[in-house]
Amino acid sequence: MPFLDRLRCWAAEKPHEPAVVCGRERLSWSELHGAAEVLARSGEPTRVLRQGNGVDFAVRWAAGVAGERECAVLDPLWPGALADDVVARLAVRAAGRSPGRVGAAAEGPAELVDGDPASSFLVGLTSGTTSLPKGFSRTRESWRRSFEASVECFGLSPGDRVLAPGPLSASLNLYTLSECLFAGATFHTLAHFDVGDAHAEITRRGITRLVLVPTMLRVLAERGLAGDVDASGITAIVCAGQKLDRRTLEAVRRWAPQAAVWEYYGASELSFVAASRHAPGGEAAEVGTGVGRAFPGVELAILDDAGAPVPDGAVGNICIRSPLVSSGYVWGDDGEAFTHLGGWATVRDQGFLDAGTLHVLGRRADMINTGGANVYPHEVEAALAMLDGVAEVVVAGVPDDVRGQRIVAGIVPSHAGLGQLAVRAGLEGSLAPVKRPLQYLRLDALPTTERGKLSRAEFQRWVLEGDSRARPLV
């Protein structure tokens, strides 16, 4: 793993400074290195890491990828049967990997050093709480290059104190922990996400940067403004997982006025794809489908299903060429997600390029076919988010006897006076009639996954079941 040699260096250079902090628990650089080294040498099985946030997580993660070892991080909230299924598949994978071959996971004691750059250190798992997640592998070299690119792009330094308040089993936070160990920055997390605890961490520990999903950022910023929580020491915020909306960005600029806000688009299988930076004190945010320009070292292209390039502005598969891409699936490959079109990698997210800026329309599976027209929820959400009175929005398709599917929008209003007539009038001229929702519902909050990401599937369930959390917008 590409942070272990760096961890040893940081332990020698600043042994008593904090490396990992979780609430009242903390480990210095020398303590973290020493504990991980003892665990790695003990020969204790570390192939599967399934536990909540804490400093011990960092110890077991470092030991789990020592030398030629390979580790999988499971969500501790998964049902037992699902976790058992994944563990069984990991055991089959380990048994079938011959010792001495590049990528073979070593058993028994291991030294706390980085292994062969071409070897696999991680079996990543796509998120899922009921169905079996896909498993994919990553080489040490792919993350080393990712660290080098992200540290430079986002300006991470050894003096930073980074708070990632989400679960460490999520790829965003696992990567952030590893990136901090690589860069020498102090990593902070919380045992469980709590707004008050996060605010206390920011003010008492001198946090300089946040890494989180937009839904978490919004609640921290808005409640921070209401509670007069000082965030003036934050100089950078990194967001991923879904598009950053205008309301959140405007709240962040008032709450953390010194912070540059980065948002990036990527996928677990692809790593970083595109990014954009919102400077402190900039103009009011424009909400749309654009997510930024190609990440450093990444080539972008939009290709059709045959692998041919499409014209600028035309919709197709978002494809990349990059040294950051994963090695592919180790199980669960159904041909509908991560694949290659010629020499380009894609997860079949749909989008287009406009003067070098990537616009993401979403997964093909989310596409709504209504009356023979293909409509992407991201495009409709972007148009709705620009309207006054719309705080948050989610769009999905539900079965319709006449059209095949009808477009339904769930809106969290920013004021009580927002009505359906105003919303419909606001879309005139900004969205083609076939793309406009036929049904509008009022929400108190967006449906999200346990990791804080927007869940269109849950919204569809609310609509179909007449859930009281989705009421008609009159």
NUVEX-543258 format. One record per residue: residue in one letter; x, y, z of N, C-alpha, C in turn. Coordinates in steps of 0.02 Angstrom, whole numbers, plus 50000, padded with zeros to 5 digits. Each point is the difference from the previous one (the first is absolute). Layout:
residues N
aXYZXYZXYZ/...
end
This chain:
residues 474
m500424994050000499585006050000500445006250000/p499845005049961500475005649991500045004850058/f499664999050057500095004750055500434997150056/l500194993649997500354997050057500725002450006/d500355000649945500685002750004499985007350022/r499505003749978499925007050021499815000350074/l499594995350023499824999850071500624999150044/r500454995649979500624999050037500415006550003/c500015003649945500375006349999499685005250046/w499345000549999499675004950044500094998150073/a500004993450015500114997850069500695002050025/a500495000249956500685002050019500065007650003/e499665003549954500075007249995499615003850053/k499394997750017499595003450050499634994850043/p500394996250039499724994150035499435001650048/h500015005850031499515001450053499415004249976/e500005002149938499435003849975499434995349982/p499385002450004499424995649987499954997949927/a499894993649989499894997449933499274998749986/v499664996850048499294998349993499645001750065/v499435003549993499605002150058499284998149988/c499694996950051499284998549998499715001350069/g499675005850007499745001950065500575000850050/r499964996350055500525000550052500594995449986/e499924995749950500554995549982500485003549952/r500644998550007500485002749952500624995550000/l500324999849943500634996549993500515004749968/s500585000450028500535003849969500284996049941/w500435003349961500284996549943500414993950022/s500385000750053500404994350023499554994650030/e499475001950035499554995050028499624996249945/l499785003649949499654996749945500474995249964/h500595002249984500484995749965500174993950043/g500125001150064500194994550044499454994850008/a499385002350010499444995450009499864996049936/a500035003449942499894996549937500564995049986/e500615001850017500574995549989499934993750042/v499815000850063499904994250044499454995449973/l499455003049978499444996049974500204996549936/a500355003349955500204996949937500474994150013/r500465000850046500484994750015499704994250038/s499445001250034499694994850040499714994449958/g499855001549936499694995049957499254999450010/e499715004450041499274999850010499665001649934/p499464996349982499655001349937499755007249996/t500145003249945499785006949990499695001049931/r499804994449968499745000449932499345003849997/v499604999650054499345003250001499995005050058/l499825006249985499935005250051499275002150002/r499684998550056499295001650007499885002850070/q500095006550006499905003250065499855007349989/g499745003150052499825007049997500615004550005/n499875006549997500545004950003500364999950067/g500645001149998500425000350060500724999749981/v500455001550047500714999949984500244992949985/d499674995050030500214993149987499864998149927/f499515003249969499874998849929500645001549960/a500325005650014500605001949964500564994950010/v500064997450061500514994950015499894993849958/r499374997650001499844993849964500035000949924/w499845005949977500055001449928500734999949977/a500445003350038500715000149982500294992950001/a499834996250052500264993150004499694995649946/g499385001549982499654995849950500275000549931/v500385005349985500295000849933500764999950001/a500284997450055500734999650006500304995149950/g500575001649974500344995549954499584998549939/e499854993549991499604997949942499284998450021/r499805002150059499334998450024499475003949960/e499404997149999499425003049968499445000350051/c499655005650003499485001050051499355002349967/a499444998050030499345002449979499675003350061/v499705005949990499685003650054499244999449991/l499684997050049499284998849997499635005050045/d499415001949979499585004450040499754996150061/p500135002350061499774996450059499244999950008/l499655004249962499275000250004499664994949953/w500394996749958499714995049956499684994450040/p499454997249976499714994050032500514994350002/g499944995850051500484994650009500054995449941/a499444998349968500014995449944500385003049940/l499915006549989500355003349945500755000150013/a500195001850062500715000150017500314993149994/d499644994850022500254993249996500124997949927/d499555002149956500074998449929500635003249971/v500125006350018500605003549975500634996750028/v499994998450065500594996850031500154993349967/a499484996349984500104993549967500325000949931/r499785005049963500305001349934500735002350006/l500145003950052500695002150012500454994050017/a499724995150037500384994050017500164995949938/v499514999649955500114996349937500535003549959/r499985006749998500505003849962500694998850029/a500065000350067500664999150031500274993049987/a499564994950003500224993249990500244998749929/g499745003949952500164998949930500595004049975/r500305004050043500565004349979500654996650021/s500404998149952500604996150013500565004350031/p500344997550052500545003750031500565001449949/g500315005850006500555001749956499795003649937/r499354999749983499765003549941499845007250018/v500135004649954499845007150013499265000650016/g499865003250056499305000850020499774994750049/a500434994950014499804994950048500055002750071/a499474999250038499995002650068500384995450047/a500495002750034500414996050045499614998450064/e500104994050026499704998050063500565000050053/g499805000150063500494999750053500315006850014/p500545000250039500325006450018500225004049939/a499995006550006500225004449946500355006150028/e500475002749963500335006150019499565006049979/l500035005350040499585005949986500365004349948/v500014997549939500325003549944499544999649940/d500115004549952499614999849938500214994149957/g499504996549972500134994249958500145002049929/d500024994949957500115001049928499475004949973/p500225005349966499515004949974499474996949955/a500164994549965499524997049954499514995350036/s500124998750064499584995250036499365003350026/s499494995950010499365002450025500025000650076/f499775005650026499975000850073499285000650026/l499535001349955499315001450021499504996449956/v499524996750032499394997949965499475005050020/g499865004649954499485005050013499324997149988/l499505002850034499324997449996499525005749983/t499614999049948499495004949984499485000150055/s499705005750013499535000650055499374996149987/g499734997250054499374996249996499834997350067/t499365000050017499794997650066499584993749997/t499774998249941499584994049995500284995149949/s500235002549943500274995649949500754999650006/l500294994649974500714999050004500375005449961/p500465003750032500385005249964500514996849953/k500165003549947500544997849956500675001150036/g500484995749986500675000850028500495001649945/f500435004950011500515001749951500675000750036/s500544999349963500665000350031500385006249978/r500455002150044500415005949985500734998450015/t500445002549957500714999150012500275005650044/r500554998650031500345005050041500205006149958/e500224998649940500225005449956499435004749983/s499394997449992499435004349981499865005150055/w500054997950063499875004750054500605004650013/r500604997649990500585004450007499935005949952/r499834998549938499925005349951499395004450017/s499484997050026499415003950022500195004950054/f500404997650050500215004450054500405005949973/e500474998549957500435005349973499575005349964/a499504997749962499585004649962499545004050046/s499674996650048499525003550043500345004750050/v500584998050027500365004350046500185006649966/e500244999549938500195006149963499385004049980/c499494996649975499415003549975499645003750057/f499894996550056499625002950055500445003850051/g500664999949989500445003950043500074997350071/l499984993550009500064997050067500735000450023/s500105002150063500685000750026500074996450067/p500624998650023500104996650064499725004050059/g499915006449992499735004050055499255000050005/d499654996949953499275000050000499724995350053/r499425001950025499604995750046499344998849964/v499904993949979499464998349954499454996250037/l499395002449994499424996550029499594996949946/a499934993350003499544996349957499514996550046/p499405002950011499554997650052499584993949981/g500054997749938499604994349978500324993350017/p499664994549984500254993350017500634998349961/l500494997050033500624998249968499924994349951/s499454996450004499874994749951499815002849932/a499825006449997499855003349936500645001949965/s500034999249934500625000949964500275007150006/l499575005050003500225007050006500425000950063/n499764997350056500345000950064500604995450008/l499954993949974500584995550002500585002949960/y499845002849943500525003249960500305006050037/t499585004050031500245005950036500474998150056/l499824994950039500444997550053500684998149970/s500004996149947500624997749969500405005849970/e499655004749970500335005949971500355004150054/c499685000750059500315003750055500624996450026/l499984993350004500584996350022500575000749950/f499835000549937500505001149947500305007050005/a499575005050010500225007049998500255002650067/g499894996350054500225002350066499525004750034/a499385000449976499495004350031499654996150056/t499765003550050499644996850055499284998549977/f499794993850010499344997949979499544999750060/h499425003449995499505000050053499364996749973/t499674996250042499354997249983499574999950063/l499394997749994499534999450056499764992850004/a499864997850061499744993250008499354999149961/h499585005150002499385000349961499895007249980/f499715001149943499895006849978499495003450045/d500205005650028499575004150043500205007349987/v499515004149987500145007049982500365003550057/g499764999250061500325003350057500714997850010/d500124993449994500684997450008500455002649945/a499745000549938500405002549945500185007350011/h499525004050023500145007050014500525000850055/a499944995850051500485000350055500704998249976/e500044995049956500654998049973500315005749960/i499595003449961500255005549959500285005750042/t499645001850052500205005850040500564998350050/r499974994150030500484998350053500664997249973/r499974996649943500604996749974500345004049944/g499715005649982500325004149948499994996749932/i499434997049981499944996749935500115005149944/t500414998049950500145004449944499654997949936/r499784993749997499644997949939499504994650017/l499464999949959499474995050007499974995849936/v499854993650008499874995549943499354996450015/l499495000849959499344997350016499545000649939/v499414996950007499505000449947499595006450010/p499695002749946499645006450005499455000250053/t499644994450010499465000250049500275001250071/m500584997150016500315001350065500255007250004/l500295002449945500265006850000499455005150011/r499434998849969499455004850007499785000750073/v499904994450033499755000450068500525003050046/l500654998649988500525003250040500015007549990/a499955002249937500035007149986499395003850026/e499414997449986499395003650020499925000250075/r500124994450033499955000050073500595003750031/g500565000149966500575003950024499855007449999/l499675002349947499795007049996499495001750054/a499534995550010499485001250050500285000150070/g500504995850013500304999550066500625004150010/d500185004149950500595004250004500634995950013/v500074994449965500594995750006500565002849956/d500575001450029500555003149964500344995049954/a499975001249935500334995749951500515004049959/s500235005550027500465004349963500684996949989/g500164994750039500644996649991500014994949944/i499424998549971499964995249946500215003449935/t500504997149967500265003049938499834996049938/a499764993850009499834995949942499454995150019/i499554998849953499474995150008499974995949936/v500004993450007499984995549942499354996150004/c499605000449947499344996649998499984995149942/a499664994550010499894995149947499394995950018/g499784995849953499434995650013499375002249964/q499915006649991499455002749961500155007349985/k499615003049956500135006849979499895004850059/l500465004750007499935005250050499485005149977/d499515001550042499465004449980500135007250022/r499635004549971500115007250012499885001950073/r499474997450030499855001850069500564998050047/t500274994049990500544997750043500625004349992/l500185001549938500605004049987499935007050029/e499415003049993499905006750027500044999950076/a499744994850032500044999450073500724999150022/v500384996049963500704998750016500405006449995/r499875004049950500395006249991499895004950057/r499414999850030499885004450058500284997150064/w499974993350006500234996750061500764999250003/a500304998249944500734999049996500275004549945/p500055006550012500165004949947500704999349971/q500454996650035500694999349975500104993649959/a499484996049994500084993349971499905000049924/a500484997049965499904998249931499614993549999/v499494999649959499584994049998500144996249936/w500244993950008500124995649944499434994949995/e499774998849940499554994449990500274995949942/y499954993550007500264995849945499514994549984/y500044997849939499614994349976500484994249989/g499804994250023500394994049990499584993850013/a500314994349999499674993750015500514995550034/s499774995750043500464995650037500454996249953/e499724997849943500394996049953500485004349958/l499855006449993500395004449957500465004750038/s499865001250063500345005250039499775006849975/f500455005050003499825006849981499895000649924/v499495003949981499855001249930500045007449983/a499635004150036499985007249987499905003850064/a500225006350002499945003950061499935007449983/s499715003750048499955007349992500115003250069/r500225006249998500155003750062499585006350004/h499685001050057499625006150014500425004250049/a500245005649976500445004250041499615003350056/p500335001550056499665003650055499745006749975/g499395001750021499725006449983499855001049928/g499924994649962499855000549929499285002249988/e499835000349936499325001849982499514994550019/a499365001749999499484995050016500084993949956/a499914994250030500124993749964499484998949946/e500244997849943499554997849948499884992550008/v499394998050001499834992950007499874997149931/g500304994549985499904996849935500284993050001/t500114997349942500264993249995500764999849995/g500325005849993500725000249993500354998250065/v500524995949996500374997950060500745002049997/g500215003149946500695002349996500394997149942/r500645001250002500454997649947500364993850023/a500334996749953500344993750015500495000750057/f500004995050045500465000050056500714999449974/p500505002850035500694999549977500214992849983/g500274999149941500224993449978499474995749969/v499385002649994499444996349973499805002749932/e499914995549951499735001949935499264998349998/l499605004649974499284999349997499764999349928/a499494995849991499684999549934499284997850010/i499575001949953499314997649998499944995449940/l499844993750012499974995049947499314996849997/d499814997849940499384996249994500134992850020/d499484995749996500074993250024500494995849959/a500155002349939500474996549958500725002450011/g500085005150045500665002650014500225005649955/a499545002749960500165005649955499865006650035/p500425005149989499885006550032499375003349972/v499665003850042499415003749979500185007449997/p499625004149964500165007249994499955003550068/d500355005550005499975004150060499285002050014/g499774998950061499325001550018499524994249994/a500204994749965499574994149993500094995350060/v499464996650018500004995750059500274993149982/g500404997250045500274993449991500304997550065/n500404994649995500324997150058500605004350021/i500035001850064500585003550026500584995050006/c500545001249965500574995349998500645003650018/i500464996250030500645003050019500584995449983/r500585003049992500634996450000500415002950057/s500224995750046500305002550061500394994450035/p500565001550032500354995050040499674998850067/l499455003550014499674999450064499454994850001/v499844997149942499434995449992500134993450036/s499474996850025500054993650034500184994549950/s500154994150028500194994349958499404996149973/g499405001850022499404996549976499674996050055/y499444996949983499614996350048500304993250015/v499954998050063500204993250019499384995650008/w499435003150007499364996549994499455005149986/g499444997649974499425004249989499995003849935/d500454998449954500025003649936499414997849956/d499525004549992499414998549958500045003549932/g500575003349987500085003449937499635006649995/e499665002150052499595006049998500335005950035/a500574998850033500325005450037500715001049974/f500514998750040500695001349980500204995649941/t500245003249947500214996349941500495004449961/h500244997449944500455003849957499705000549929/l500055005849972499825001249930500645001949965/g500294995249965500665001049973500505000750057/g500395005249999500475001250055499745004550054/w499345001350000499695004650048499594996250052/a500045002050063499614996950054499375004150013/t499464996650018499375003450014499584995950048/v499585003450039499484996650040499325001449970/r500005002449938499405001449961499585005650028/d500315004450040499655006350015499935003949935/q499455003549994499855003749939500145007450011/g500275003249947500145007150005500235002849935/f500255006250002500265003249939500545005050019/l500405001849951500535005050009499805006449965/d500115005650033499865006549971500615004550013/a500415001149949500605004050005500464997650056/g500044993450007500454997150049499704998750068/t499415002650012499664998950064499554993849994/l500074995550049499594993950000499335001350033/h499474997949967499325000350027499764992950010/v499794998550061499794993250019499244999850003/l499704995449964499274999149999499774994150042/g500474995650018499824994450045500084993349968/r499874994950040500054993149977499444998649950/r500164995849952499504998049950499404996850034/a500134996550056499454996650036499515005050029/d500225006350012499555005150028499595003549946/m500184998949937499665003549945499254998450000/i499615005149987499274999449998499784999949927/n499644994849981499714999649932499275001950006/t499845006049977499325002550006499735001949932/g499494996549977499705001449935500504999249943/g500494995650007500494998949948500615004450004/a500015004850047500575004550008500424997850059/n500665000549993500464998450054500175006350039/v499874999850065500125005950043500434997950059/y500525004050014500444998550056499815004350060/p499924996950059499795003750060500455005950016/h500664999449991500465005450017499825006549963/e499814999349937499845005949960499385003550026/v499504996150019499385002950027500135003150069/e500394996550041500175002650066500385006649995/a500455000449952500395006149992499565005949983/a499504999049956499545005449981499575002150060/l499764995150037499585001650058500405003550055/a500624998050009500415002950053500145007449990/m499935002449938500125007049985499415004550019/l499434997150016499405003950014500015002650071/d499775006250008499925002950066499514995850041/g500174998850061499564996250044500134992650002/v500434997649955500184992850000500654999250037/a499974996750058500614998950040500374993849976/e499634994549993500294993749978499494996449956/v500244995649957499554996749954500264993149982/v499544995449988500164993449974499494998349947/v500234996849946499564998349944500094992649984/a499454996749986500024992949981499424998449954/g500034994249968499464997749958499624994450034/v499345000049994499594994650028499554997349944/p499784993750006499604997049947499375004149984/d499845000349935499425003749978499684996249942/d499364998750003499664995949949500015003249931/v500015006549997499975003449935500705001449972/r500445002450041500665002349977500564994950010/g499864994750035500534995350019500295002050067/q500245006150006500205002950063499805007450001/r499845002550058499885007150008500535003050046/i500165006249988500525003450039499675003050062/v500294998450057499755002650065500575003750034/a499845006050026500505004050035499815000750074/g500484998850043499915001350072500405006250018/i499675004950030500315006550014499985001550074/v500575002050027500045002850067499995007549992/p499455003450018499955007249990500445003850049/s500225005949979500385004350045499545004950036/h499375000449978499515004150036499314996949989/a499545001750045499344996850001499575001949941/g500155005549965499575002449947500114996849932/l500474995449995500134997049934499424995549979/g499745001149940499454996049975500154997049932/q499584995349980500124996449937499965004549939/l499535004850002499935004549942500645004049988/a500315002450055500615003849994500574995749972/v500024993850022500534995549976499904998649926/r499394998449980499874998649929500175006149957/a499815005950023500145006149961500755001249996/g500364998350053500725001250001500384995649950/l499714994449982500344995549953499875001849927/e499535004649988499875002249932500635003149969/g500204997449944500585002849966500674997150023/s500024996450056500634997250023500034992449992/l499424996949989499994992749994499474998149948/a500184995649955499524997949949499384996950032/p499415001049971499394997450030500034992650018/v500314995849957500014992950014500424998350061/k500445004750021500444998750057499725002850065/r499435003449996499725003150061499614994850040/p500065000250066499634995250042499255000749992/l499664994450005499265000049999499725000050070/q500434998650049499764999650070500535003350044/y499755004250047500455003450047499804998250071/l500504998350040499874998150069500435004350046/r499725001650057500355004050051500344995250049/l500645001150011500394995950047500265004450057/d500064997050058500335003550056500764999249994/a500214994449972500714998649991500084995149943/l500585000149967500134995249946500114993150028/p499784994949964500164993150020500744998649988/t500344997250048500714998649993500164992950023/t500584997649979500254993650023500295000950070/e500214994550031500315000450066500665003849998/r500285000949940500635003749993499895007349980/g499375002149999499865007049986499925001849927/k499994995149956499925001449929499264999949980/l499835004049950499315000349975499784993149976/s499394998050018499744993549980499375000949957/r500074999449935499415000449956499564994050009/a500304994250015499614994050010499525000850059/e500245003150053499575001250058499445005049983/f500175005149961499485004849979499474996549957/q500214995749955499524996249960499534995950045/r500294997150051499594996050047499505004550035/w500205005950021499545004750032499425001649954/v500155001249936499485001849952499514994249990/l500274994149989499594994349984499584997750059/e500255001050061499644997750059499605005550033/g500015006149971499635005550029500255002050068/d500654999750010500305001550065499865007250021/s499865001050064499835006650025500585004949996/r500614997449990500585004549993500025003449932/a499564998049955499955003249934499285001949988/r499835006450014499325002449996499915004549938/p499415000449972499905004249941500205007350012/l500355002849951500175007050000499425003749967/v499655004150038499405003349974500145007249980/
end
